Amino acid sequence: MGRGQRYGIALSAFVAFAVGVVTALSLLLGDNPALFGEQPGSAQLAGLLALPADVLLRLATIVVALSIVIGIANLLTVHVGRLARGKAYSAVMLASFGFTVFWYVARQGDTSLLEAVQVPIESALAALLCLSLLHGGSRVLGKRADIWGLLFVAVVVLVLLGSLPLAELAPVQAWRDWLMRVPVGAGARALLLGIALGTVVTGVRALLGQDRSFRG
Amino acid sequence: MDQTTLQVYAVLFVFATALLAYTARYFQRRGRRRPQRRLAGMGRIAEWTSRSIEANRPLHLALGGAAVGGDKTAIALAEAEFFYHVIEGAQASDVAPIISTAAGSSVPLGQDTLRRALPEGGDSLSRVHWYPGELAYAAAVTATMKEDEPAAHILAGSFGAELALMIDSADRRGQGSLALSDRLDGQAVAYAMADEVLLGEELFAAAGYASEDGRAQADAIVLDVWRALVIMGVGIALLLEVAKRMPWLNWALVLSVSAILLVFGLLIYRRR
């Protein structure tokens, strides 16, 4: 790695750190006028402190919007390349893309084509998804032939039975409600806690300019 | 708790994480590497990478719906870091891995990951596929499974129940799959159907397992430390709650039992 590249990495890491700290401080201080007490002008001071975060977040929104344009360009590049290799799906994709854009422009913002094609196809896929889930569920014990696989299947059967609107299954429904409220709720919270911790660690890595995108 | 107090705690938490991260990295650099706990499923990645190289078939790395710029930016960054190490391991293959995403703003992230990980950047433009919409994404990925015949699929990111369509299709074609999701429905599908499964939060530690990179391993250690502290906190809160309802419980007893459990836990951990 050359000296210029090293300086470049250091500079990008510094810029990331500075922008991150300024945004975090601006969000923390600017949103909370109570921090400055009941003195006159505290609201203006809080507004002034909120300005850098506001500007930087607007910039981020513009950059994200630009990245979607890059995404569209990438989509077209990929499928033109695949079409050149004789992939028929890409021809359908490119034709659909062109026709949808033409329809939208020619009919002044009419999205009926999207609604008439995309929505029914997605509905059909959602129906297929039920079959896939059923198929996958039926093979759980084949893949995980242990106590946890057995427990998984038992819980699925119990929840399905408990969802049936039959008076004879009232005790099963009570079990199902308890399962959804206590173990499922606890599991969901545990998953969210773990993801929140991971998000903080990743955020700190980006804030300190240690993320790979700043390291060259 | 008022907003100011909450903000102060949040800042302290971030500072503590930064301090922990630097401490862990210091010890990693000094060569005092802590053996990592085993993550079931990570071992298969090396096998799939070898298969990809030998059979000249790409690996498929799915970012899912995590988008840069939204509330899942950290997930997208963690995915990119994990995939960087996976791609680096598959450098010898003549066919570059395919990265797919359901979020347009993650396309540059995928391209950047490929460019950095592959020698001379590889074909980073045409190997990133964007399929907008969750169900449309799942359908398009199943088409990729037929057209490109990937050796295996690493579906690590933000997925819902549509993950079932992708894993089912991969399974029918004899292509291996490792899956995890930050969403509960996606995680349940991953557990039931994928060949290998990780928990959603393990995405943030996965880079440390896929490589010998000291920084990534240090981050995994920081996560483990925080997780242990959260478990201890929850345990103590539970004990205190129970103590309120049982008059014969007192602080001395709770502390004694906690100390004994802690010692037992440490002994079991060291023996393992």
Boltz contact constraints between the chains, C-beta under 6 A:
constraints:
  - contact:
      token1: [A, 28]
      token2: [B, 7]
      max_distance: 6.0
  - contact:
      token1: [A, 32]
      token2: [B, 4]
      max_distance: 6.0
  - contact:
      token1: [A, 64]
      token2: [B, 69]
      max_distance: 6.0
  - contact:
      token1: [A, 64]
      token2: [B, 105]
      max_distance: 6.0
  - contact:
      token1: [A, 67]
      token2: [B, 105]
      max_distance: 6.0
  - contact:
      token1: [A, 67]
      token2: [B, 108]
      max_distance: 6.0
  - contact:
      token1: [A, 68]
      token2: [B, 104]
      max_distance: 6.0
  - contact:
      token1: [A, 68]
      token2: [B, 105]
      max_distance: 6.0
  - contact:
      token1: [A, 70]
      token2: [B, 107]
      max_distance: 6.0
  - contact:
      token1: [A, 70]
      token2: [B, 108]
      max_distance: 6.0
  - contact:
      token1: [A, 71]
      token2: [B, 104]
      max_distance: 6.0
  - contact:
      token1: [A, 71]
      token2: [B, 107]
      max_distance: 6.0
  - contact:
      token1: [A, 71]
      token2: [B, 130]
      max_distance: 6.0
  - contact:
      token1: [A, 74]
      token2: [B, 107]
      max_distance: 6.0
  - contact:
      token1: [A, 75]
      token2: [B, 130]
      max_distance: 6.0
  - contact:
      token1: [A, 77]
      token2: [B, 125]
      max_distance: 6.0
  - contact:
      token1: [A, 78]
      token2: [B, 126]
      max_distance: 6.0
  - contact:
      token1: [A, 78]
      token2: [B, 129]
      max_distance: 6.0
  - contact:
      token1: [A, 81]
      token2: [B, 126]
      max_distance: 6.0
  - contact:
      token1: [A, 89]
      token2: [B, 143]
      max_distance: 6.0
  - contact:
      token1: [A, 122]
      token2: [B, 135]
      max_distance: 6.0
  - contact:
      token1: [A, 125]
      token2: [B, 135]
      max_distance: 6.0
  - contact:
      token1: [A, 125]
      token2: [B, 139]
      max_distance: 6.0
  - contact:
      token1: [A, 129]
      token2: [B, 164]
      max_distance: 6.0
  - contact:
      token1: [A, 129]
      token2: [B, 165]
      max_distance: 6.0
  - contact:
      token1: [A, 132]
      token2: [B, 164]
      max_distance: 6.0
  - contact:
      token1: [A, 132]
      token2: [B, 165]
      max_distance: 6.0
  - contact:
      token1: [A, 132]
      token2: [B, 168]
      max_distance: 6.0
  - contact:
      token1: [A, 133]
      token2: [B, 164]
      max_distance: 6.0
  - contact:
      token1: [A, 136]
      token2: [B, 164]
      max_distance: 6.0
  - contact:
      token1: [A, 136]
      token2: [B, 168]
      max_distance: 6.0
  - contact:
      token1: [A, 136]
      token2: [B, 192]
      max_distance: 6.0
  - contact:
      token1: [A, 136]
      token2: [B, 193]
      max_distance: 6.0
  - contact:
      token1: [A, 137]
      token2: [B, 192]
      max_distance: 6.0
  - contact:
      token1: [A, 140]
      token2: [B, 192]
      max_distance: 6.0
  - contact:
      token1: [A, 188]
      token2: [B, 184]
      max_distance: 6.0
  - contact:
      token1: [A, 191]
      token2: [B, 200]
      max_distance: 6.0
  - contact:
      token1: [A, 194]
      token2: [B, 201]
      max_distance: 6.0
  - contact:
      token1: [A, 195]
      token2: [B, 182]
      max_distance: 6.0
  - contact:
      token1: [A, 195]
      token2: [B, 200]
      max_distance: 6.0
  - contact:
      token1: [A, 195]
      token2: [B, 201]
      max_distance: 6.0
  - contact:
      token1: [A, 197]
      token2: [B, 223]
      max_distance: 6.0
  - contact:
      token1: [A, 197]
      token2: [B, 226]
      max_distance: 6.0
  - contact:
      token1: [A, 198]
      token2: [B, 201]
      max_distance: 6.0
  - contact:
      token1: [A, 198]
      token2: [B, 204]
      max_distance: 6.0
  - contact:
      token1: [A, 199]
      token2: [B, 74]
      max_distance: 6.0
  - contact:
      token1: [A, 200]
      token2: [B, 17]
      max_distance: 6.0
  - contact:
      token1: [A, 201]
      token2: [B, 219]
      max_distance: 6.0
  - contact:
      token1: [A, 201]
      token2: [B, 222]
      max_distance: 6.0
  - contact:
      token1: [A, 201]
      token2: [B, 223]
      max_distance: 6.0
  - contact:
      token1: [A, 202]
      token2: [B, 74]
      max_distance: 6.0
  - contact:
      token1: [A, 202]
      token2: [B, 77]
      max_distance: 6.0
  - contact:
      token1: [A, 202]
      token2: [B, 78]
      max_distance: 6.0
  - contact:
      token1: [A, 203]
      token2: [B, 74]
      max_distance: 6.0
  - contact:
      token1: [A, 204]
      token2: [B, 17]
      max_distance: 6.0
  - contact:
      token1: [A, 204]
      token2: [B, 18]
      max_distance: 6.0
  - contact:
      token1: [A, 212]
      token2: [B, 81]
      max_distance: 6.0
  - contact:
      token1: [A, 212]
      token2: [B, 84]
      max_distance: 6.0
